[in-house]
Amino acid sequence: WSSETYKIFDYPEGWTGTLKEFYFSCIDENTKARFPEYSNMLRTSFEDTEVNQSIVTPLGTKKLLSFSSTAILNQKGEIIGASGLVKDLSDKIIGGQALDNFFNLSYDLHCIVNPDQYFVKISPAWIDLLGYTEQELLSHSYMDFIHPDDIDNTDEIVEVLNENGSVLKFENRYIAKSGKIVFLEWNCQTDPESHLTYCNAKDITKTKFDKEALLNDLSNKELLLREIHHRVKNNLQIISSLLSLQAGVNHDEDRILKLYEDSKNRIHSMAAIHEMF
């Protein structure tokens, strides 16, 4: 470790164990549970990996750290170690009463997301909406809560986010602990320094169902109007045909023929106006 890393961890002068033992004494339970996943990422990917981990230092200070790691290979291409950098993101995530108030008092769904697709910080509104505890939401990838039919679409959006740094007004569905499906609309922006993504989501489930009900209602009314027009058009056509038959019977009466012709023209006008309406 560099001297700055020792400072970040508040390394005590009197520590008698190994550096590895000290590190494991600092990381929280969520980080410990995900450690096999971190190790597997490093062993299976030859690209740089970036993960966030939470620690509690010997001074009792809770910190959120970002680790970027690169595998060290021998001549055979085997991994024999790892080198990397650690950055203290605590001020961006944990520090600041204003940020805490913004998260805790808002009715909207605010969250900060790590590049490894885990929530780093969530507002209480998430707990109220999905029914999971904060521990459950932070210890699972957000992909675990997304409706299976929306996972591919969400992956595509994440790629766009990684390329552009932001996405606006995309929708997907989450599954609450009760099994209820909720529709969310997202706005997300990535911090280029920390690579953390700051998101605001809105529950649009009611709006979605209200819109579908309105569209169904409009569709039913449109079907009814088409049926009414069809019936009126047929009746007008029958009247026009009857007038034609009567005109044939009275073909030698010019005055009556003119009357029939005027009546038919009026019926055709009525049919044209009705179709326009």
GUNULUM-371836 format. One record per residue (C-alpha): residue in one letter; z, y, x. Coordinates in steps of 0.5 Angstrom, whole numbers, plus 500, padded with zeros to 3 digits. Last residue first. Example, Ala and Ser with C-alpha at 12.3 -4.5 7.8 and 13.67 -1.06 7.14 Angstrom:
BEGIN
S514498527
A516491525
***
This chain:
BEGIN
F421527364
M414527367
E413520363
H416524356
I411530357
A405525358
A407521352
M408527348
S401530350
H398523348
I401523342
R398530340
N391528342
K392522337
S394527332
D388532333
E383526333
Y386523327
L385530323
K378531326
L377524323
I380527316
R375533316
D369529318
E370524313
D365518314
H369515319
N375513314
V376506316
G375507323
A379513323
Q385509320
L384504326
S384509331
L390512328
L393505328
S392505336
S395512337
I401509333
I402503337
Q401507344
L406511342
N411505341
N409502347
K410509351
V417510348
R419502349
H417503357
H420510357
I427507355
E426501359
R425506365
L431510363
L436504363
L434502370
E435509372
K442509369
N443502372
S441505379
L445511378
D451507377
N450502382
L449508387
L456511384
A460505385
E457504392
K459511394
D466510391
F467504395
K465508402
T469514400
K475509399
T474505405
I473512409
D479511414
K478516419
A477515427
N479520433
C478517440
Y479519447
T476514452
L479513459
H474514465
S480517468
E475523471
P469522467
D474523460
T470519455
Q469522448
C469518441
N468520434
W469514429
E468513422
L472507419
F471502414
V477497412
I477490410
K484487408
G486481411
S493482410
K494484418
A488489417
I481487419
Y477493422
R470495419
N465499423
E462506423
F459511428
K460519427
L459521434
V459518441
S461521447
G460520455
N452518454
E451512458
N458509457
L458511450
V451508449
E454502451
V460502447
I455503441
E451497443
D458493443
T460496436
N454493433
D455486436
I462486433
D460489426
D459482423
P466479426
H470485423
I474488428
F481487430
D480482436
M475487439
Y481492440
S483488445
H490485444
S497487447
L496494445
L495493437
E501487437
Q506492441
E505497436
T506493430
Y500491426
G500493418
L492495419
L493502416
D500504417
I500501424
W494505426
A497512423
P503511428
S498514433
I495509439
K496509446
V492505451
F488501447
Y484495450
Q477495451
D477494459
P475501459
N481503457
V482507450
I486513447
C487513440
H488517434
L487515427
D488521422
Y495523419
S497527425
L504527426
N505522431
F499523435
F499531436
N507531437
D506526443
L500530446
A505537445
Q511533448
G507532454
G507526458
I505519456
I497519456
K494525461
D501526465
S502518466
L495517469
D497515476
K491513480
V491506484
L485505489
G482498491
S482493496
A482485494
G483479498
I480472500
I474472495
E469467498
G462469500
K461464506
Q462470511
N469472507
L469476501
I474482499
A473484492
T474491489
S479494485
S480500481
F487500478
S489506473
L497507472
L501509466
K508510468
K515509465
T520512469
G527508470
L528510477
P527503479
T520504476
V517502469
I510500470
S504500465
Q497498467
N490500466
V484496469
E478498473
T473492476
D468493482
E463488481
F463481484
S465479478
T468472477
R475472481
L476479480
M476478472
N480472473
S485476476
Y485481471
E485476465
P491472469
F495479469
R494480461
A501477460
K504481465
T501488463
N504487456
E511485459
D511491463
I510492471
C516494475
S519487477
F512484479
Y511490484
F517489487
E516481488
K509483491
L512488496
T517482498
G524483497
T529487501
W529493497
G534498500
E529504501
P527504494
Y519504492
D518510487
F512506484
I508513485
K511514492
Y510507495
T502508492
E502515496
S505512502
S499507502
W500500500
***
